Amino acid sequence: MKALIYTRVSTEEQGVSRNGLESQLATCQEYASRIGVEVSQVIEEVVSGAKMTNRPLLINALSALKSGEAKVLIVSKLDRLSRSVSDLCYLLEVSEKEGWSLVILDLNIDCTTSSGRMQAQIQATFAEFERRRIGERTKDGLAIAKAKGLKLGGSKPVIPFETVQLIALARQADKTFRQIADDLNALLITTSKGTPWSAGSVDWVLKSQRGQELMKAS
């Protein structure tokens, strides 16, 4: 099975120094060797991480995967592909339809296996659902508060149920608190205070009443 490795840095200076590119490449090559796939091409792109559609070399790589020239796309980190949850969902959907597999090492996503595909689908589904629900709750809450003439702020932040459920699922899959925190941060899911996740905040959620109930229900 042939694989493409995609690496990316944001600035010309990083491209010249190659430090970021080389570290990404080494990580991806090691993994490719471990799972027994042949690396047929290494794509090195130097462009900012704005929109996925603005990266010609990535678009070329996706075209090669669609045509069957390779069956696996390996990246070291999600943000090398995109910082957008919707982009991740799109890539997972396209890869399944076109018959190739996506590997994102920092999220422990390996769609060359059935368990990896399931894990990717769970993460993408909950991340996208959570992103939309946060936007809806924020919009609705502001409208209600404004209609009632209430002052905003002062209420205790609450972790959405969907986020607690995602954390519980990841923990049941034997992920460490640190790994779960890294996954949540990579998927752009924040804590109730809008801050990045840490191992401690994940532990706190799992020890909460809802967290314990979900863990016991497994």
C-alpha positions in Angstrom: 0.0 0.0 0.0 1.4 3.4 -1.0 1.2 6.5 1.2 1.6 10.3 0.8 3.2 12.3 3.6 2.0 15.9 3.9 4.1 18.4 5.8 3.6 22.1 6.1 5.1 25.2 7.7 3.7 28.7 7.6 6.6 31.0 6.7 9.4 31.1 4.1 11.9 31.3 6.9 10.6 28.0 8.3 10.8 26.6 4.9 14.4 27.6 4.4 15.5 26.3 7.9 13.5 23.1 7.3 13.4 22.4 11.0 9.7 22.1 11.2 9.4 20.1 7.9 12.1 17.6 8.9 10.6 16.9 12.3 7.2 16.3 10.8 8.7 14.1 8.1 10.6 12.0 10.6 7.5 11.4 12.7 5.4 10.4 9.6 8.1 8.2 8.1 8.6 6.3 11.4 4.8 5.6 11.6 4.6 4.6 7.9 7.4 2.1 8.5 5.7 0.8 11.6 2.4 0.1 9.9 4.1 -1.3 6.8 3.1 1.2 4.0 5.4 2.5 1.2 5.9 6.2 1.1 5.6 7.1 -2.6 5.7 10.9 -2.2 6.5 13.6 0.4 4.7 16.9 0.0 6.3 19.9 1.6 4.2 23.0 1.5 5.2 26.5 2.8 2.0 28.5 3.2 -0.1 29.9 6.1 -2.7 27.7 7.7 -5.7 29.7 6.6 -8.0 27.8 4.3 -7.3 24.3 3.1 -8.5 25.4 -0.4 -5.6 27.9 -0.6 -2.9 25.2 -0.5 -2.2 24.0 -4.0 0.1 21.1 -3.0 -2.5 19.7 -0.6 -5.1 19.9 -3.3 -2.7 18.0 -5.6 -2.2 15.4 -2.9 -6.0 14.9 -2.5 -6.3 14.6 -6.3 -3.6 11.9 -6.3 -5.5 10.0 -3.5 -8.7 10.3 -5.5 -7.1 8.8 -8.6 -5.7 5.9 -6.7 -2.0 6.8 -6.9 -1.8 6.3 -3.2 -4.2 5.0 -0.5 -3.0 6.7 2.6 -2.4 10.4 3.6 -0.2 10.8 6.7 0.2 14.0 8.6 1.9 14.6 12.0 -0.6 17.0 13.4 -4.2 18.1 12.5 -3.2 21.8 12.3 -0.8 20.9 9.4 -4.0 20.0 7.4 -6.4 22.6 8.9 -7.5 24.2 12.1 -11.1 23.8 11.0 -13.3 21.1 12.4 -15.5 21.3 9.2 -12.4 20.5 7.1 -11.6 17.4 9.2 -15.2 16.2 8.8 -15.0 16.9 5.1 -11.7 15.0 4.7 -13.1 12.0 6.6 -16.2 11.9 4.4 -14.2 12.3 1.2 -11.6 9.7 2.1 -14.3 7.1 2.9 -16.2 7.8 -0.4 -13.0 7.7 -2.5 -11.4 4.7 -0.8 -8.3 6.1 0.8 -7.3 6.5 4.5 -6.4 9.5 6.6 -3.8 9.2 9.4 -3.4 12.1 11.9 -0.8 11.2 14.4 -1.3 13.8 17.1 -5.0 12.7 17.4 -4.2 9.0 17.2 -6.4 8.8 14.2 -5.5 5.9 11.8 -8.2 5.2 9.3 -6.4 2.3 7.8 -8.0 0.2 10.6 -11.7 -0.2 11.5 -11.1 0.9 15.1 -9.2 4.0 13.8 -12.1 4.9 11.5 -14.6 4.6 14.3 -12.5 6.8 16.6 -12.1 9.4 13.9 -15.9 9.4 13.2 -16.6 9.8 16.9 -14.2 12.7 17.3 -15.3 14.5 14.2 -19.0 14.0 14.9 -18.9 15.3 18.4 -16.5 18.1 17.6 -18.8 19.4 14.8 -21.9 18.9 16.9 -20.3 20.7 19.8 -19.1 23.6 17.6 -22.7 24.2 16.3 -24.3 23.8 19.7 -22.0 26.3 21.2 -22.9 28.8 18.5 -26.6 28.2 18.9 -26.6 28.4 22.7 -24.6 31.6 22.6 -26.9 33.2 20.1 -30.1 32.1 21.8 -28.8 33.0 25.3 -27.8 36.5 24.2 -31.2 37.0 22.6 -33.1 35.9 25.6 -31.0 37.9 28.0 -31.4 41.0 25.8 -35.2 40.5 25.6 -35.5 40.3 29.4 -33.2 43.2 30.0 -30.8 41.0 31.9 -27.1 41.8 32.4 -24.8 39.3 30.8 -22.2 37.4 32.8 -22.0 36.3 36.4 -23.4 32.8 35.8 -21.4 29.7 36.5 -20.0 28.1 33.3 -21.2 24.6 32.5 -19.5 21.9 30.5 -21.9 20.9 27.7 -23.1 17.3 27.9 -21.7 16.4 24.5 -18.2 17.4 25.6 -18.5 15.3 28.8 -19.7 12.4 26.6 -16.8 12.8 24.3 -14.3 12.8 27.2 -15.9 9.7 28.7 -15.7 7.9 25.3 -12.1 8.8 24.9 -11.3 7.6 28.5 -13.1 4.4 27.9 -10.8 3.9 24.9 -7.9 4.0 27.4 -6.6 7.5 26.4 -4.7 9.4 29.1 -5.9 12.7 30.5 -3.1 14.4 28.6 -4.1 12.7 25.3 -7.8 13.6 25.8 -6.8 17.3 26.5 -4.7 17.4 23.4 -7.5 15.9 21.2 -10.0 18.5 22.5 -7.6 21.3 21.9 -6.8 20.1 18.4 -10.5 19.9 17.6 -10.9 23.5 18.8 -13.2 22.5 21.7 -12.5 24.8 24.7 -13.4 24.5 28.4 -16.5 26.3 29.7 -14.3 29.3 30.4 -13.1 29.4 26.8 -9.6 28.2 27.8 -7.5 25.3 26.4 -7.9 21.9 28.1 -5.3 20.4 30.5 -5.0 17.0 32.0 -6.3 18.4 35.2 -9.4 19.9 33.6 -10.2 16.5 32.0 -9.8 14.8 35.3 -12.2 17.3 36.9 -14.8 16.6 34.3 -14.5 12.8 34.7 -14.9 13.2 38.5 -18.0 15.4 38.1 -21.4 13.8 38.6 -22.2 13.6 34.9 -18.7 12.3 34.1 -19.1 9.5 36.7 -22.5 8.6 35.4 -21.3 8.2 31.9 -18.3 6.2 32.9 -20.5 3.8 35.0 -22.9 3.5 32.1 -20.3 2.0 29.8 
